[in-house]
Amino acid sequence: MAIKADIQLDAKGLACPMPIVKTKKAMNELVDGQVLEVQATDKGSTADLAAWAETVGHQYIGTTEEGNVLFHYIRKCSNDTMEEHSFEQTVSNEEIIARAETGGLILDVREEAEFVFGHIKGAKSIPMGGLEARMKELDMDQEIYVICRTGKRSDLAAQKLANAGYKKVYNVLPGMTAWTGELQKSF
């Protein structure tokens, strides 16, 4: 059964945060109730777009896959759209090592492949798409420093953790793209 969408957006070949950036812009052009189809090849886009839609009040309908292309469907819900907020508690890349050494946890929410090819030593990998199911692995009393490639996924993950009752959560900015410290590989 073909899924009907009012508008199609080609985000193939783009990596985080660009599928979200392009989706956000396209959603501004839709009217309430219309459905946007986002075509993407970034495997992380499934979790990213679902979390973004939830954060701003749009309905994430679901994803289908054909070959290596993901087809995401998002319905615009402007009547109950919330203003998009950035997570307020942030720390810089430079701060997290010292803070983690005093008992904090660096939580890397990038996809497994991104993590394997280079992550901060001691970081715990829970990809954004699996965060909700694996949240119980995290200590609610521990400081958690959430990091991703650019700060967008980690922002959404930090909001998700805070909404679940985690109080000591920080989004790490600007993320792994600006990381200058040593990287560990796990393959």
Buried (B, 14 or more C-beta within 10 A) or exposed (E): EEEEBBBEBEBBEBBBBBBBBBBBEBBEEBEEEBBBBBBBBBBBBBBBBBBBBBBBBBBBBEBEEEEEEBBBBBBBBBEEEEEEEEBEBBBEBEBBBEBBEEEBBBBBBBBBEBBBEBBBEEBBBBBBBBBBEEBEEBEBEEBBBBBBBBBBBBBBBBBBBBEBEBEBBBBBBBBBEBBEEEEEEEE
